[in-house]
Amino acid sequence: MVQSKAASVDDFMEEVAPERRPALDRLRGLCLERFGEGSELMAFGMPAYGPPKLPWIAFNSQKQHIAFYVGESAMDAFPERLQGVDHGKGCVRWRKPETMDFDLIADMLDHVKTRTQGGG
């Protein structure tokens, strides 16, 4: 896993390859809409959302893909929509930003929000 040394998510976003920036901006925006600015932090060298010691959500720009760490529960909630998408235990990976399914990402974020904050 590639870890950034960025002190803030803004700094992290400045380091992102230009061709990935629009997708990561959109992903960040969805996270902020669900969890608020107060939940945003850098954890394990990547943007994350939730409590500092164990965030609920994180994402990263890896060498070969964009990784979205959403957890097993959210992955288990949408198995049919993840068919044909590279994913593993709690993580979805896209090699090309243009293939990211932002409707699925939004639904996964809503699932996490409901589980962690009662949806409110």
C-alpha positions as CSV (number, residue, x, y, z in Angstrom):
1,M,0.0,0.0,0.0
2,V,1.3,3.4,-0.9
3,Q,1.1,5.8,2.0
4,S,1.2,9.5,1.7
5,K,3.1,11.7,4.0
6,A,0.5,14.5,3.5
7,A,-0.5,16.3,6.7
8,S,-4.1,17.0,5.5
9,V,-6.5,15.7,2.9
10,D,-6.1,18.9,1.0
11,D,-2.4,18.3,0.8
12,F,-3.0,14.7,-0.3
13,M,-5.3,15.8,-3.1
14,E,-2.6,18.1,-4.4
15,E,-0.3,15.1,-4.7
16,V,-2.8,13.1,-6.8
17,A,-2.1,12.5,-10.5
18,P,-4.1,15.0,-12.6
19,E,-6.0,12.3,-14.4
20,R,-7.3,10.9,-11.1
21,R,-8.1,14.2,-9.4
22,P,-11.7,14.6,-10.7
23,A,-12.7,11.1,-9.6
24,L,-11.0,11.5,-6.2
25,D,-12.6,15.0,-5.8
26,R,-16.0,13.4,-6.4
27,L,-15.3,10.6,-4.1
28,R,-14.2,13.0,-1.4
29,G,-17.3,15.1,-1.9
30,L,-19.6,12.1,-1.4
31,C,-17.7,11.2,1.8
32,L,-18.0,14.8,3.1
33,E,-21.7,14.9,2.2
34,R,-22.4,11.8,4.4
35,F,-20.0,12.3,7.3
36,G,-19.2,16.1,7.4
37,E,-15.9,18.0,7.4
38,G,-15.3,17.2,11.1
39,S,-15.0,13.5,10.3
40,E,-12.2,14.0,7.7
41,L,-8.7,13.1,8.6
42,M,-5.5,11.5,7.3
43,A,-5.2,7.9,8.6
44,F,-2.7,5.3,7.5
45,G,-1.4,7.7,4.9
46,M,-4.7,8.2,3.1
47,P,-7.9,10.3,3.4
48,A,-10.3,8.7,5.9
49,Y,-13.7,9.5,7.5
50,G,-14.8,8.6,11.1
51,P,-13.1,8.3,14.4
52,P,-9.4,8.9,14.4
53,K,-8.4,5.5,15.7
54,L,-10.6,3.4,13.5
55,P,-12.2,5.4,10.6
56,W,-15.2,3.9,8.8
57,I,-14.1,4.9,5.2
58,A,-10.8,5.6,3.5
59,F,-9.6,5.9,-0.1
60,N,-6.2,6.0,-1.8
61,S,-4.6,6.6,-5.1
62,Q,-2.4,3.5,-5.5
63,K,0.1,3.0,-8.3
64,Q,-2.2,0.8,-10.4
65,H,-5.7,1.7,-9.1
66,I,-7.9,3.8,-6.9
67,A,-8.8,1.9,-3.7
68,F,-11.9,2.5,-1.7
69,Y,-11.9,1.0,1.7
70,V,-15.5,0.7,2.7
71,G,-15.6,-2.4,4.9
72,E,-17.1,-5.9,4.6
73,S,-20.6,-5.0,5.7
74,A,-21.1,-2.5,2.9
75,M,-19.5,-4.9,0.4
76,D,-21.9,-7.7,1.6
77,A,-24.9,-5.4,1.1
78,F,-24.3,-5.0,-2.7
79,P,-22.9,-8.3,-4.0
80,E,-24.8,-8.1,-7.3
81,R,-23.6,-4.6,-8.0
82,L,-20.0,-5.6,-7.4
83,Q,-20.0,-8.3,-9.9
84,G,-17.3,-7.6,-12.5
85,V,-15.6,-5.0,-10.3
86,D,-12.2,-5.7,-8.7
87,H,-12.7,-6.1,-5.0
88,G,-11.5,-7.9,-2.0
89,K,-12.2,-8.0,1.7
90,G,-13.6,-4.6,2.4
91,C,-12.0,-2.9,-0.5
92,V,-13.1,-1.9,-4.1
93,R,-10.4,-1.1,-6.7
94,W,-10.7,0.6,-10.0
95,R,-7.8,0.8,-12.5
96,K,-9.5,3.5,-14.5
97,P,-11.2,6.4,-12.8
98,E,-13.9,6.6,-15.5
99,T,-15.1,3.2,-14.6
100,M,-16.0,4.2,-11.0
101,D,-19.7,3.6,-10.2
102,F,-20.5,6.7,-8.1
103,D,-24.1,5.6,-7.5
104,L,-22.8,2.4,-5.9
105,I,-20.2,4.3,-3.9
106,A,-23.0,6.7,-2.6
107,D,-25.1,3.7,-1.7
108,M,-22.2,2.1,0.1
109,L,-21.5,5.3,2.0
110,D,-25.2,5.5,3.0
111,H,-25.0,1.9,4.3
112,V,-21.9,2.8,6.4
113,K,-23.6,6.0,7.7
114,T,-26.7,4.1,8.7
115,R,-24.7,1.4,10.5
116,T,-22.4,3.9,12.3
117,Q,-24.6,6.9,12.9
118,G,-28.1,5.7,12.7
119,G,-28.5,7.3,9.3
120,G,-29.1,10.7,10.8
